Amino acid sequence: MKKTYFIYFSVILSLVLAGCGGQSASQPAPTADPAANAAPQKGGTIVVTYKDDLATLDPAIGYDATNWPAIKMVFDGLLDYDSGIALEPRIAEALPQVSADGLTYIFKIRKGVKFQNGRELVADDVVYTITRVINPETGSPGAGFFMGINGAQEFVDGKAISVSGIQAIDPYTVAFTLTTPDVTFMNKMALNFAYIVPKEEVEKAGVNFGHKPVGTGPFILKDWVVDQQLVFERNPNYFFEGRPFLDKITIKMGVDPSDALLQLEKGEIQLIGDPPSGADWERIATDPAWKNRIEIEPTVNTTYIAINVTQKPFDNVKVRQALNYAIDKGRIVQLLNGRATAANQILPPLMPGYDKNYTGYEYNPDKARQLLTDAGFPNGFETSIECIAIHPQLELCQSFQQDLARVGIKLANNTSSPANVINVAQKGKSLLVWTGGLAWTQDYPDPDDFYTPILSCGKNIDGEWNWSRYCNPALDTKSKELLTVTDRNARMTGYAALFKTLMDVAVMVPVINGNYTIAHSEKLFGQPTLTHPEHLFLFETMWLSK
């Protein structure tokens, strides 16, 4: 989540992609109606519901599973993904030219791409957009993705008035120069943070730009009533040929998933943005009437218990290993109605670098008790875990309590709001943190996204996502080396070794990898599915059968 995606796991984990460098990993076939193979039909209106309001449509700011799909409706980047995880040009006319040393990326921009205010997009807009994300005054959670650009740090430190590594060569050519090679740079340029914005509209709207967005995307935001609804209409001048298919999309907020399910059954809405509740899922999952109204997709996600390795007794590796043996992950899967699988390592199964031969820590309370005895805690100890106060997170943390009690550890559940849990964890005040509801789902398809943001030394500071407070300089050096390796197989082998080291020292307890389940109208289809591995929902490819 990087991050994090504010995934309110009261339903289940959010979807993001798998793969590396535009090469896809194998994925289970989605659940879909064979009619989806028909040619998309133009026109139509859909209504989508969410329980929570959207925070912003500013691509530099939005960073959660609800905002991202809506931001994608209004904006585009130089690069994007196809229906899977292969990178393709969008505003750029082709993939960039990359220098032999891997430091310079030159993008040619399509001519005639217009913002929704009618002005043509040019290279200066790209320079402004990425500089704005890097600028500390913007407060972008995505700034760190672009700090590898030459001159970014000097700009942030106030030693320069611009980022020297971002240059508009001519109106339709922009060059990025990095300080060191980074094979994930193109993936970062496909993130929503890199979606291009017009300077004049940002300056005119100020802090309200997120509610008055102007981009180049397939839809135009026509109305936003806070806490009620957003209305998007087709952009008649969209440059990407053939899209979108729908004429209008209305997103309604404040609708409980159970109420939304009833509205869907009545034909009042066409898509529920939140997965069904556990009870509702049990009802519809086996009902033949819902066969063509359910879509199930795997997530590239790991939900885990972060262990603060700087706090006693968790500075003892045997204690951390004992926790890994003590947690009954199968029970957690049961509590989630089977909409997850037990995790045995930090990387999710669909991520390249995932080690299929690694078995991890099995559920073994006896071994956990022995490790605690070896660590000097034969009678266990008392500790606490931070947990968001949202169903089913409370039940999952109670399951952890029962598991740890069996090995002599008395666990107190500190339940509070997502914002408070994040605040406590980011300040290094936590002992244990359950990331359910705040799960780590990758931003882009590369295993480094499961190391650098959440386990590297550079993120072992207040305000960041290394909630384990772990720092291994040798692994940091290795991870930076891997970013320069162009041989994909060699990279993935390197990451498998890196993550095995992290599991050996038990910096966390990986608990589950989730599935994303959605309910929709039987007349609503996507290309090829309603969900998308990077964008969660890709509204521009959705269509209604007449």
N, C-alpha and C positions, 0 to 999 in steps of 0.2 A: 502497500500500500504504500508510497512510498510516500516522506510520504506518509501519511497512510491514506489509503482509500478509507473514508469514513463509512465502512460497510457495516450497517446495522444488522449484525449477524443474528438478529431476532428471527431471521428467516434462514439465511445461509450465506455462504461466502460469495464474493463477487468474482466475475470472470475477467481474466486477462490472458494474454497470449503465451504460447510456447514456441521455442525455436531459437535460432541464433543466426544473425547476419543474413536474414532473408531466406533461410533454409528451414523447411518445416520439419517438425517432429510428427511422428504418427499419432493420430488421435482417434478415439472411438467414433464411429459413425453417429451423427446426431439423430435424434428422434424427429421425424418429419413426415408429412403427408406426401405421397408420391406426386400429387397434383402440383407440388412446389416446383417440379421440373418443367412445368408449362412456362410459356413466355410471359414475362411480367406485363401486367396491364396498367395503363396510365390512368391517373385520376383517382379520386376517392379521398375520404377524410377518416382519420382514426382518432380515438381518444385513448390516452395512456394514463394510468394512475400511479401515484407514489404516495407512500405514507408521509414522507417528510418533504419539506419545501426545498427547492434548489437554492444554493447559496449565491452563486455567481455564474455568469457566462463569460467572464473575462478569462481568456485562455492562459494568461500568465498566473492566474490565482487559483482557478478551479482545480481540485485535486481529489475528487472522490467519484464513486461509481455512479452517482446520480447525475452529477454535473457533466462528466466527460461526454456522454452520448449527446447531450443537449448542446454542448459547446461545438461538437463536431457538426451539428446541423448548420451553424452560422459561419464557421471558419474552416480554412484549409491551411495545410503546411506545404513546404516545398516537396516533401515526400509523404507517402502514406503506405498502407498495406493493401494487398489485394484481398480477396475473400478469406484468405488464410493469414499467413505471416510473412509472405514474400514482399519485400519493399518494392515500391513502384513510384515513378514520378507523379506529382499532382500539379502543384503550381510550377515546379521545375519541369522543363520540357523533356528531360532525361535524367537518369542517375548521374551524380556528379563525376567530374574528372578528378581522379585522386593522384597526387604526385607519387613518384617512386619511393620517396622516404616516408610516405603515409602521413605527412603533416599538413598538406594543403588540399582542400576540397573546393572545387570550382563548380558552381551551379549556374546553368543557363535558365532564365525565367521565361515562361510562356508569354508571348505578346498577346495583348487583348484581354487579359484577366482583369476584371473590374470588381472593385469593392461595391458593396450594396448602395453606396452613395453616388455611384457612377464614375468614380475616378479610377484610372488604370493603375494597377499595382506595378511598382518598379523596384529596382534593387535597393534603393534607399529605405523602402518600407521593411525589407528584410533586415537591414542593418539596424534600423530603429527597434524592430520587434525583439531581436535577440539581446540587444543592449539594454532594453527596458527590463527584460527578464533578469539579467545579471545585476542591474542597478538595485542596491539594497533598499532604496526608497520605495521600490515597487512592492517589496515584501513577497516575492514569488517563491513558493516552495520548490520550484523547479530550477532555481538559480544554480544549484550545485552541479546539475547536469552539463552546464556550459562553462564551468570554471577551467576546463582544459584548453580553452581557446587562448591563444597568445594575447597577453595584455589584460585579461579579465581580472586577475588579482590586483594589478596596478590600478585599474579603474575602480574596483571595489574599495581599495585602500585610499582613494582620493589622490593618487599620484599621477593620474592621467584623466583627461576629460572625455576620452573615448576608448573603445576597445580596439587596440591596434590590429588584432587578428581578424577583424571583420571589416572587409573593404568592398565597396561598390566599385567594380572596375569600369562598368558602363551602365546605362539604364536597365539593361537586362542581364547583367552578369554580376554575381557576388561571390567573393572568395572568403573562406575560413581557413586560418592557419592555427594549428595546434602547437602546444609546447612539447608534447610527446605523442607518438602514434596512439590511436585509440580506435580499434576496429568496431566499436559500438557507436561511433559518432553519427553515422547515418540513422541508426535507430533513434538516437536522441533528437535528431532533426525531424523525426516523424511523431514526436510527442506533441500533445496539445499545447505545451508551453511554447513550442516553436511555430504555432499557427500565426499567420501574418495579420497584423492590425494596422490601421491607418492612423498616423500620428495626429492628424487634425481632429479625428473623432475622439481619440483618447483624451486629448487636451480639452476638447469642448465639454465632454461628459465628466471629466475628472474622476472622482471616486465612484461615480455612478455608471462608469463604462460597463461594468459587469451586468447592469440592468438595462443598458442601452447599447448593446453590442452592434458593431458594424464590421462585417467580414466579407469574404468572397464565397461563402458556403452555399449549399443547395437550398437552404431555407432562410427566410427573413423573419426575425422576431417582430411580430405585429402588436403584441399586447402581453403585459405581465402584471397580474394582480397578485401581490405578495400573499402567500399562504393559500392562494386559491387556484390560479391557473396561468399557464403560458400558452400563447397561440403563435404557431409558426405557419407561414405560407410559403409555397414554392417560389424560389428565386427564378423569375422568367429569363434572367440573363446569365444563368449559371454556365460556366465555361466547359464543364466536364460533360461531354456529349451523352445524352440519353438519361441523365439523372436530374432530379429525383423522379420517382414514379407517382408519389402521393401529392395531392394538391394542398393538403392542410393537415397539421398535427396539433392536437390540443393535449397538453400535459396538465392533469388535475392533481393537486396536492392535498394532503390531509385525509387521504382515503385509506382506511385500514385494509390490509390485504384480504381479510375475510369478507368485508363489505364489497371490496372490488370484485371478488370472485362471484358474488351474487349478481353484481352489475354485468359481469361478463356473461353469465348464464342467461341473462335477460336480453343480451345484445346491445346493452347501453354503452359498453366500452369494447375495445378490441385488443388491448394488451395491458397486463398488470406488470408494472415495473419492478415490484418486489416479489420475491418467490413466495409461494403459498405457505401458510403456517403448517406446522407439523400435522395437526388434526385434519386440516383441509387436504393436505397432501395425501394422507392415508385414505381419504374418501375418494379423491379423483384419480389417484395413480393406477388403481385397478379397475376403474369404471370404463367399460368399452366406449361409452358415449364421449369420453375425453381422449380417445386414442389420437385424434388429429388436432387436439387443442393443448398439447403439452410438448414442450421442448426441453431436453436435458442435455447439458453440455458440461464437460469437465472444466475445472478451473486450474490455472497454473498458480497454485497458492499453497502456502503452508501456514497453518495456525499452530502456535507453539506457546509454551510457557518460557518466558524469558527469565533467566537466572542471573541475578546480579553477582558476578564473580568477585566483586570487591568487598562484599559484605559477608561477615561470618554468619553461619558456618560454611557458606557457599564458596568461600575461597579455597575450600578443600575439594579437589577433583573427585574424590571417592563419594563425597556427599552428593555432588551433582550427578554422578553416575547412578547413585542409589535412586535419585528422583526418576531417572529415565526408566529404571527397572520397575518402579513402584506404580506408575500410572497405567491404568487399564484403558488402553485406547479403544479396544473393542466396545467397551461400555459407552464411550463417548459417541461412537458411530451409531449405536443403538438409540441413544437419546436423541440423535438427529434424524431418526427415522430412516437410517441407511443412506442419507444424502451426503455421504463423505466416505473416505477410506482412511484406514490407519496409516499415519506417516511413519516412516522408518529412518528418514534422514532430512536434512535441511532443504535440499532441492526437491521440488515436486516431481512426480513421475514423468510429466510431459516436457520437462526441461532438459535440453541437452546438458550433459555432464552428470545427470542422474545415474547413479551406479546401480544397475539391476542386480548385481551380485552381492551388494551390501545388505545385510539383514538387520542391522541396528540392534537396539535393545529390546528384547522380548519382555512381555509382562512376567515378572518373576519376583514376587514379594520376598521370598526366602533370600535370594541373592541381594536384594536391596537391604534387608536387615543385616546381612553379613558385612556388606560394604560400610554401613553405618557403624557397626561394631569396630571394624578395622580403622575407621576414621576417628574413633574415640567417642562415639555416641551410641553405646549399647542400649540406652533407654530412650533414644530419640531426642527430640528437642521441640521447641515451639517456634513457629514462624507465621508469616502472613502472605497472602496473595492479593493483588489488585485485580478487580473484576468489574466490568461494567454492569450496571443494574438493569439489564434488559433480558427478557426471556429469549433464548434458553440459556443465556450465559450463567445465570444464577444456579440453575440445575447442574450445569457442567462443572462449575466450581465446587458445588456440593459433592459431586462425584470425586473430584480431586481430594476433598477433605476425607472422604471415606477411604480412598486408596492409601493416602499417607498415614491415616490413623492405623491401618493394618501393619505398618512397619514402625510404628512408634512416634510418628511426627504429628504434632497437634497443629493443624493449619487453621488460621483465622482468615475469613473472607472479608476483605475490605471492598465493599461494593459502592460505586459512585457513578457519576456521569462519564461518558466517553472522554469529554474534555478534561475532567479532573484526573482520570486514570493516565491519560497522555502526559499531563503536567507533572504528576508524581514520578512517572517513569522517566521522562526526559530530564528531570532534575537529579536522577540517580538516587532518589529516596526510597525506591521500592526494593523489596527483597525478591519477590517473584511477581511476574505480571502475566496474566492470561490474555493473549492477544485475540481471543474470540470477540468478534465485533469490530476488531481493529486489525484484522488479519493482513499478513504480508502477501500481496499479490503483485506480480512483477509489473513494472512500468513498460518494459520492452523486452524482447526475447534474447536475453543473454544472462548466463548464470552469475555474472558479476553483480547483477542487481540484487542478488541474495547475499552478497558479501559486503561490498563497499558501503551501502547505506545502513546496514544493520549490525555489522560485526567488525568493521575496520577501525583502526586507531583514530583516523581522522574524524570519525563520527562518534567517538567515545567522549563526547562533550555535552554540556547542557543544551537542551533544545533540539537534539538530534534523536535518531531512532535506534542507536545502539543501546538498547535497554539492558543488555547483558553486561555492559560496561567492560567488554572484553577488548584487549589490545595485544596483538602478537606482531611485532615489527617484521619478523621473518615472513609471515603470511602476507602482510601488507606489500612487502617487496615482491613476493611471488605473484600476487594479484595484479600488480602494476605491470609486471613482465608479461603476464598472460594477455593483457590488453594490446600488446604489440604483436602477438603471434597471429599470423595469417593462415596457418595450417589449422583448419577447423578441428580435425581429429586430435591433433596435438593439444589444442586449447582445451577441448572437452576432457581429455585424459588428465590434464593438469588440474582442472577444476574438481574432478572426481577425487584426486589426491588431497586437494586443499580442503574440501568439505569433509573428507574422512578424518582429517586431523581435527577439525572442529567438533566432530562427533565423538572422537576419542577423548577429548578434554571436556565434553559435555557442557557446552556453553548455553544450551537450551534443551528443552524437551519438545521435539517435534511431535505433535499429537494427531493432526488430521490434515488431509488434502480434500477439498470439497468439490461438490458438483453445483452447478447453477441450474435451477429448475424454474421455468416460467410457464404461465398459462396465457393463452391467447385465443382470439377468434379463429375458427376453422377456415375463415376466408382470408386471413392475414398470412402472408408469406414473406420470406426474405431471400436474399441472393448470396449463398444458397440456403442460409438459415437466418432466423431472426436475430440470433446472437452473433457476435463477432469477437474473435479472440483478443483484439486490441481495444475495440471501442465499446464492448459490452453489447450495446444495441447500435446497429448501423442503419439509422432511419432512412438514409437516402436510397437504400436498396430494398426497402419494404414496399409491398404492393398488395392491393386488395383484388380478389377475384370477384367478378360481377355476378 
